[in-house]
Amino acid sequence: MKKTILALAATAALTLTPSLFAQQSTWTIDPMHSQAGFDVRHMGVSNVHGAISNITGQVIWDEKDVTKDSVVADLDLSTVSTNNDARDKHLKSADFFDVAQYPKMHFQSTATTRVSGKLQVTGNLTIGAVTKPVVLVVDGPVPPQKGMKGGLVSGFSATTTIKRSDFNFGSKFPAPMLSDEVKIEIDMEIDKQ
């Protein structure tokens, strides 16, 4: 009788234990369904919109404790597009992204908190040879759902504003010509591993 009770208790403990540790999960960024957009004011009269695709990386998501969440992402700068070939070529040159030397933009989170119901992800953004802290304000992640390939998928959007001068980006072009502030919007779809 004692052996049966001990066996049942051990089985119950083993059955419950995985759920206690299942709160944290690993997700891969889906490069086919993720993109970063940017806006910069030109000559004080119009906004130039662009996009960067082929985002790769990993998200650690803890459903119970956002402070344990993290993200690492790389953005493929060879994909920079503003729907203007000459401008795109210039953006990829040493005047701006210098894609030949620095083919990726990199983000590594350092902290995640919840402020007024929204997630704020603080991390280090590297553009070229310069790394600076930024704060992303996040909408989501949305509740996971079954994806087209059968696994779980989720997604989120994030926004931030950076200064070109902080990253020594496009320094030949003064603020009256090209705004120092650049707005960034990121939409990511993630697949559970």
C-alpha positions in Angstrom: 0.0 0.0 0.0 2.8 2.4 0.9 4.6 1.5 -2.3 1.5 2.3 -4.3 1.0 5.7 -2.6 4.7 6.6 -3.1 4.5 5.5 -6.8 1.4 7.6 -7.4 3.0 10.6 -5.6 6.2 10.2 -7.7 4.1 9.9 -10.9 2.1 13.0 -10.0 5.3 15.0 -9.3 6.9 14.0 -12.6 3.7 14.8 -14.5 3.4 18.3 -12.9 7.1 19.2 -13.0 7.3 19.9 -16.8 4.4 22.3 -16.6 6.2 24.3 -13.9 9.2 24.7 -16.3 7.2 25.1 -19.5 6.6 28.8 -18.8 9.7 29.8 -20.7 9.9 28.9 -24.4 12.2 29.6 -27.3 10.9 31.1 -30.6 12.7 31.7 -33.9 12.0 34.9 -35.9 10.4 34.1 -39.2 12.3 36.1 -41.8 9.6 35.7 -44.4 7.0 37.4 -42.2 9.1 40.0 -40.4 10.2 43.5 -41.5 11.5 46.7 -40.1 10.3 50.0 -41.5 11.9 53.5 -41.0 10.9 57.1 -41.6 13.2 60.1 -41.8 12.3 63.7 -42.6 13.8 65.0 -45.8 14.6 68.8 -46.2 11.9 69.4 -43.6 9.2 69.0 -46.1 8.6 65.2 -46.7 9.2 61.8 -45.1 11.2 59.1 -46.8 10.0 55.6 -45.9 12.1 52.5 -46.2 12.2 48.9 -45.1 14.7 46.2 -44.1 13.7 42.6 -44.4 15.3 39.2 -43.9 15.3 39.6 -40.1 16.7 36.5 -38.2 17.1 35.8 -34.6 15.6 34.3 -31.5 13.1 35.2 -28.8 13.0 33.8 -25.3 9.4 34.2 -24.0 8.4 33.6 -20.4 4.6 33.7 -20.0 4.8 34.3 -16.3 7.7 36.7 -15.9 8.4 39.3 -18.6 11.8 40.2 -16.9 13.0 36.9 -18.2 12.1 37.6 -21.8 14.9 38.4 -24.3 15.5 38.9 -28.0 18.4 38.8 -30.4 17.9 39.9 -33.9 19.9 40.6 -37.1 18.6 42.7 -39.9 20.0 42.1 -43.4 21.1 45.6 -44.6 21.5 44.3 -48.2 17.7 44.4 -48.3 17.3 48.1 -47.6 14.6 49.4 -49.9 13.0 52.8 -50.3 11.5 52.0 -53.7 14.2 54.1 -55.4 17.2 52.3 -56.8 19.6 55.2 -56.8 18.7 56.1 -53.2 18.9 52.5 -52.1 22.4 52.2 -53.6 23.4 55.4 -51.8 22.0 54.1 -48.4 24.0 50.9 -48.8 27.2 52.9 -49.5 29.8 54.1 -47.0 27.9 57.4 -46.6 25.2 55.5 -44.6 25.0 51.7 -43.8 28.3 50.7 -45.5 26.9 47.3 -46.3 30.1 46.0 -47.8 31.8 46.3 -44.3 28.8 46.0 -42.0 26.2 43.7 -43.7 23.9 43.5 -40.6 22.3 45.7 -38.0 22.2 43.9 -34.7 19.9 44.1 -31.6 20.5 42.4 -28.3 18.0 43.0 -25.5 19.3 43.7 -22.0 16.0 44.1 -20.0 12.2 43.7 -20.5 9.7 45.5 -18.3 5.9 46.2 -18.4 5.0 49.9 -18.3 1.4 51.1 -18.5 0.3 47.7 -19.9 2.9 47.6 -22.7 6.2 45.8 -22.8 9.4 47.9 -23.0 12.4 46.1 -24.3 15.7 47.8 -23.6 18.7 46.7 -25.6 21.9 47.5 -27.5 21.5 48.4 -31.2 24.6 48.1 -33.4 24.7 50.1 -36.6 28.1 50.0 -38.3 30.8 50.2 -35.7 28.6 52.0 -33.1 26.5 50.3 -30.4 24.1 52.3 -28.3 21.2 51.5 -26.0 17.6 51.9 -27.3 14.2 51.2 -25.9 11.5 49.4 -28.0 7.8 49.9 -27.0 6.1 46.6 -27.9 2.5 45.8 -28.9 2.0 42.1 -28.2 3.1 39.4 -28.3 -0.3 38.1 -29.4 -1.6 34.8 -28.0 0.1 31.9 -29.8 -2.0 30.1 -32.5 -1.5 27.1 -34.8 0.4 28.2 -37.9 0.1 26.9 -41.4 2.9 24.3 -40.8 1.2 23.0 -37.7 3.4 24.6 -35.1 2.6 27.5 -32.8 3.2 31.1 -34.1 2.9 34.5 -32.5 3.9 38.0 -33.3 4.5 41.5 -32.1 5.1 45.0 -33.2 7.7 47.4 -31.7 8.6 51.1 -32.2 11.5 53.3 -31.3 13.1 56.6 -32.4 16.9 56.9 -32.7 19.2 59.7 -33.6 21.5 59.4 -36.6 24.1 61.4 -34.7 24.3 58.8 -31.9 25.3 56.2 -34.5 27.5 58.4 -36.7 25.1 57.5 -39.4 25.0 59.7 -42.5 27.1 62.3 -40.8 27.8 64.1 -44.1 24.2 65.2 -44.2 23.1 67.9 -41.7 19.8 67.8 -39.9 18.2 70.5 -42.1 18.7 68.2 -45.0 18.0 64.9 -43.3 16.4 64.8 -39.9 18.6 63.6 -37.1 15.6 61.5 -35.7 14.7 58.3 -37.4 11.5 56.5 -36.5 11.7 52.7 -36.6 8.7 50.2 -36.6 9.3 46.5 -36.5 6.8 43.7 -37.2 7.9 40.2 -36.3 6.3 36.8 -36.6 7.9 34.1 -34.4 7.7 30.3 -34.5 7.9 28.2 -31.4 10.8 25.7 -31.3 
